[in-house]
């Protein structure tokens, strides 16, 4: 099983839906840790939109499924 990392913000409804859909994912709160923000920006080509879901080195920006 591939490791999934979700970069997002606590309290963000889109981040919450992504975490609910991927309960085993590692969560990185980009507001609490500047290094996580830098990592997220690298994966998202500088876009400040959350969540950013990284699976197998591939990033998906945003999450609207189930909304």
MMTF fields as JSON, N, C-alpha, C and O atoms, coordinates in Angstrom:
{
  "mmtfVersion": "1.0.0",
  "mmtfProducer": "UNKNOWN",
  "numBonds": 267,
  "numAtoms": 268,
  "numGroups": 67,
  "numChains": 1,
  "numModels": 1,
  "chainsPerModel": [1],
  "groupsPerChain": [67],
  "chainIdList": ["A"],
  "bondAtomList": [4, 2, 8, 6, 12, 10, 16, 14, 20, 18, 24, 22, 28, 26, 32, 30, 36, 34, 40, 38, 44, 42, 48, 46, 52, 50, 56, 54, 60, 58, 64, 62, 68, 66, 72, 70, 76, 74, 80, 78, 84, 82, 88, 86, 92, 90, 96, 94, 100, 98, 104, 102, 108, 106, 112, 110, 116, 114, 120, 118, 124, 122, 128, 126, 132, 130, 136, 134, 140, 138, 144, 142, 148, 146, 152, 150, 156, 154, 160, 158, 164, 162, 168, 166, 172, 170, 176, 174, 180, 178, 184, 182, 188, 186, 192, 190, 196, 194, 200, 198, 204, 202, 208, 206, 212, 210, 216, 214, 220, 218, 224, 222, 228, 226, 232, 230, 236, 234, 240, 238, 244, 242, 248, 246, 252, 250, 256, 254, 260, 258, 264, 262],
  "bondOrderList": [1, 1, 1, 1, 1, 1, 1, 1, 1, 1, 1, 1, 1, 1, 1, 1, 1, 1, 1, 1, 1, 1, 1, 1, 1, 1, 1, 1, 1, 1, 1, 1, 1, 1, 1, 1, 1, 1, 1, 1, 1, 1, 1, 1, 1, 1, 1, 1, 1, 1, 1, 1, 1, 1, 1, 1, 1, 1, 1, 1, 1, 1, 1, 1, 1, 1],
  "groupList": [{"groupName": "UNK", "atomNameList": ["N", "CA", "C", "O"], "elementList": ["N", "C", "C", "O"], "formalChargeList": [0, 0, 0, 0], "bondAtomList": [1, 0, 2, 1, 3, 2], "bondOrderList": [1, 1, 2], "singleLetterCode": "X", "chemCompType": "L-PEPTIDE LINKING"}],
  "groupTypeList": [0, 0, 0, 0, 0, 0, 0, 0, 0, 0, 0, 0, 0, 0, 0, 0, 0, 0, 0, 0, 0, 0, 0, 0, 0, 0, 0, 0, 0, 0, 0, 0, 0, 0, 0, 0, 0, 0, 0, 0, 0, 0, 0, 0, 0, 0, 0, 0, 0, 0, 0, 0, 0, 0, 0, 0, 0, 0, 0, 0, 0, 0, 0, 0, 0, 0, 0],
  "groupIdList": [1, 2, 3, 4, 5, 6, 7, 8, 9, 10, 11, 12, 13, 14, 15, 16, 17, 18, 19, 20, 21, 22, 23, 24, 25, 26, 27, 28, 29, 30, 31, 32, 33, 34, 35, 36, 37, 38, 39, 40, 41, 42, 43, 44, 45, 46, 47, 48, 49, 50, 51, 52, 53, 54, 55, 56, 57, 58, 59, 60, 61, 62, 63, 64, 65, 66, 67],
  "secStructList": [7, 7, 7, 3, 3, 3, 3, 3, 7, 6, 6, 7, 2, 2, 2, 2, 2, 2, 2, 2, 2, 7, 6, 6, 7, 3, 3, 3, 3, 6, 6, 6, 7, 2, 2, 2, 2, 2, 2, 2, 2, 2, 2, 6, 6, 6, 7, 7, 7, 1, 7, 3, 3, 3, 3, 6, 6, 3, 3, 3, 3, 7, 7, 7, 6, 6, 7],
  "xCoordList": [0.843, 0.0, 0.889, 1.845, 0.574, 1.359, 1.088, -0.031, 2.132, 1.968, 1.267, 1.602, 0.304, -0.411, -0.164, -0.304, 0.204, 0.381, -0.617, -0.737, -1.33, -2.271, -1.785, -1.689, -1.48, -1.116, -2.397, -3.106, -2.685, -3.912, -3.926, -2.897, -5.126, -5.314, -6.407, -7.441, -6.162, -7.196, -8.396, -8.233, -9.572, -10.787, -11.243, -12.341, -10.439, -10.817, -11.731, -11.341, -12.939, -13.849, -13.332, -13.609, -12.595, -12.055, -10.949, -10.849, -10.123, -9.106, -9.77, -9.318, -10.824, -11.532, -12.086, -11.964, -12.688, -13.229, -12.116, -12.283, -10.984, -9.852, -9.345, -9.045, -9.248, -8.802, -9.809, -9.42, -11.088, -12.114, -12.019, -12.239, -11.691, -11.58, -10.295, -10.221, -9.292, -7.991, -7.607, -6.699, -8.28, -8.055, -6.644, -6.24, -5.895, -4.538, -3.479, -2.287, -3.904, -2.962, -2.278, -2.831, -1.071, -0.362, -0.801, -0.827, -1.148, -1.631, -0.532, 0.117, -0.337, 0.627, -0.124, -0.622, -0.206, -0.894, 0.08, 1.058, -0.193, 0.737, 0.775, 1.704, -0.218, -0.195, 0.655, 1.138, 0.841, 1.601, 3.089, 3.897, 3.457, 4.84, 5.291, 4.849, 6.166, 6.634, 7.304, 7.206, 7.976, 8.615, 7.563, 7.767, 6.431, 5.346, 4.75, 4.381, 4.651, 4.16, 5.093, 4.632, 6.394, 7.369, 7.232, 7.254, 7.09, 6.901, 5.637, 5.653, 4.531, 3.272, 3.416, 2.924, 4.088, 4.252, 5.084, 4.848, 6.051, 6.818, 5.919, 5.982, 5.088, 4.197, 3.118, 2.675, 2.691, 1.564, 2.005, 1.187, 3.287, 3.824, 3.529, 3.228, 3.621, 3.46, 2.039, 1.812, 1.079, -0.325, -0.624, -0.282, -1.254, -1.616, -3.068, -3.905, -3.339, -4.681, -4.592, -3.761, -5.446, -5.433, -6.746, -7.76, -6.738, -5.582, -4.749, -5.208, -3.524, -2.661, -2.442, -1.925, -2.842, -2.763, -1.637, -1.651, -0.66, 0.505, 0.457, 0.453, 0.423, 0.408, 1.348, 1.217, 2.297, 3.292, 4.037, 4.373, 4.299, 5.038, 4.232, 4.745, 2.968, 2.088, 1.162, 0.572, 1.04, 0.217, -1.088, -1.136, -2.144, -3.445, -3.747, -3.681, -4.08, -4.376, -5.885, -6.586, -6.379, -7.807, -8.507, -7.988, -9.689, -10.476, -11.947, -12.386, -12.701, -14.122, -15.018, -16.241, -14.437, -15.262, -16.092, -15.605, -17.319, -18.19, -18.774, -19.387, -18.594, -19.136, -20.516, -21.118],
  "yCoordList": [-1.18, 0.0, 1.244, 1.329, 2.191, 3.406, 4.357, 4.444, 5.063, 6.087, 7.293, 7.718, 7.827, 9.019, 10.112, 9.903, 11.279, 12.445, 13.503, 13.793, 14.076, 15.143, 16.415, 16.487, 17.415, 18.732, 19.555, 19.64, 20.158, 20.931, 21.797, 22.042, 22.259, 23.119, 22.525, 22.076, 22.53, 22.099, 23.033, 24.246, 22.472, 23.264, 23.482, 23.995, 23.111, 23.253, 22.086, 20.93, 22.361, 21.269, 20.361, 19.162, 20.91, 20.079, 19.167, 18.007, 19.697, 18.865, 17.753, 16.609, 18.071, 17.072, 15.956, 14.781, 16.301, 15.266, 14.387, 13.173, 14.996, 14.206, 13.252, 12.094, 13.732, 12.871, 11.758, 10.629, 12.068, 11.036, 9.96, 8.779, 10.374, 9.425, 8.597, 7.507, 9.117, 8.433, 8.362, 9.071, 7.524, 7.512, 7.105, 7.405, 6.439, 6.031, 7.045, 6.819, 8.156, 9.16, 9.886, 10.032, 10.331, 11.195, 12.624, 13.052, 13.368, 14.737, 15.718, 15.58, 16.703, 17.767, 19.09, 19.507, 19.755, 21.044, 22.138, 22.414, 22.756, 23.722, 25.04, 25.828, 25.289, 26.513, 26.362, 27.354, 25.14, 24.899, 24.684, 24.874, 24.291, 23.943, 24.55, 24.103, 25.563, 26.188, 25.208, 25.387, 24.185, 23.196, 22.418, 22.097, 22.112, 21.423, 22.322, 21.845, 23.629, 24.57, 24.567, 24.543, 24.59, 24.565, 23.284, 23.332, 22.146, 20.873, 20.925, 20.527, 21.416, 21.489, 22.364, 22.011, 23.499, 24.4, 23.775, 24.044, 22.946, 22.234, 21.262, 21.185, 20.524, 19.562, 20.246, 19.7, 21.434, 22.102, 23.17, 23.977, 23.187, 24.203, 25.619, 26.512, 25.806, 27.133, 27.557, 28.651, 26.706, 27.058, 26.884, 25.861, 27.871, 27.841, 27.403, 28.13, 26.225, 25.663, 24.321, 23.483, 24.116, 22.858, 22.13, 22.752, 20.837, 20.018, 19.679, 19.778, 19.282, 18.687, 17.254, 17.004, 16.321, 14.896, 14.292, 14.352, 13.709, 13.122, 11.615, 11.109, 10.915, 9.449, 8.963, 9.34, 8.124, 7.603, 8.725, 8.598, 9.818, 10.935, 11.838, 12.843, 11.49, 12.293, 13.129, 12.622, 14.402, 15.306, 15.65, 15.846, 15.719, 16.202, 17.422, 17.367, 18.527, 19.76, 19.921, 19.907, 20.075, 20.235, 18.902, 17.848, 18.969, 17.763, 18.16, 18.864, 17.719, 18.056, 16.831, 16.965, 15.641, 14.44, 14.357, 14.657, 13.96, 13.79, 15.091, 15.106, 16.18, 17.442, 17.71, 18.738],
  "zCoordList": [0.0, 0.0, 0.0, 0.77, -0.853, -0.976, 0.182, 0.689, 0.585, 1.612, 0.988, -0.117, 1.704, 1.264, 2.288, 3.493, 1.785, 2.643, 2.193, 1.003, 3.156, 2.857, 3.539, 4.764, 2.718, 3.217, 3.235, 2.233, 4.379, 4.482, 5.717, 6.346, 6.052, 7.216, 8.091, 7.598, 9.396, 10.337, 10.17, 10.044, 10.17, 10.033, 8.601, 8.381, 7.633, 6.226, 5.838, 6.004, 5.324, 4.999, 3.879, 3.884, 2.934, 1.848, 2.377, 1.978, 3.275, 3.914, 4.72, 4.68, 5.443, 6.258, 5.369, 5.715, 4.238, 3.336, 2.782, 2.659, 2.449, 1.948, 3.021, 2.732, 4.255, 5.359, 5.638, 5.936, 5.544, 5.735, 4.654, 4.925, 3.431, 2.32, 2.393, 1.826, 3.089, 3.206, 4.693, 5.126, 5.468, 6.919, 7.345, 8.469, 6.493, 6.846, 6.415, 6.622, 5.821, 5.329, 6.478, 7.568, 6.204, 7.143, 6.862, 5.708, 7.916, 7.77, 8.146, 9.183, 7.292, 7.538, 7.512, 6.466, 8.674, 8.771, 8.343, 9.038, 7.201, 6.618, 7.386, 7.209, 8.232, 9.034, 10.284, 10.831, 10.737, 11.955, 11.713, 12.622, 10.5, 10.239, 8.909, 7.85, 8.949, 7.71, 6.747, 5.533, 7.254, 6.372, 5.591, 4.421, 6.239, 5.526, 4.456, 3.383, 4.736, 3.723, 2.517, 1.376, 2.761, 1.662, 0.84, -0.39, 1.51, 0.797, -0.049, -1.214, 0.533, -0.199, -1.443, -2.514, -1.301, -2.433, -3.55, -4.728, -3.183, -4.214, -4.981, -6.208, -4.253, -4.908, -5.736, -6.746, -5.32, -5.987, -6.975, -7.419, -7.324, -8.235, -7.753, -8.545, -6.439, -5.86, -5.563, -5.047, -5.88, -5.604, -4.128, -3.535, -3.539, -2.116, -1.971, -1.437, -2.447, -2.37, -1.664, -2.015, -0.671, 0.064, -0.143, -0.46, 0.029, 0.359, -0.869, -2.008, -0.603, -1.609, -1.153, -0.064, -2.001, -1.671, -2.497, -3.727, -1.805, -2.476, -2.281, -1.159, -3.411, -3.407, -4.492, -5.656, -4.103, -5.047, -5.753, -6.93, -5.052, -5.634, -6.541, -7.033, -6.77, -7.619, -6.744, -5.791, -7.07, -6.255, -6.947, -8.161, -6.153, -6.577, -5.732, -4.504, -6.388, -5.672, -5.583, -6.595, -4.348, -4.128, -3.938, -4.308, -3.356, -3.158, -3.137, -2.227, -4.119, -4.199, -4.204, -4.193, -4.22, -4.241, -2.976, -1.886, -3.115, -1.976, -1.449, -0.381, -2.184, -1.7, -2.258, -1.948]
}
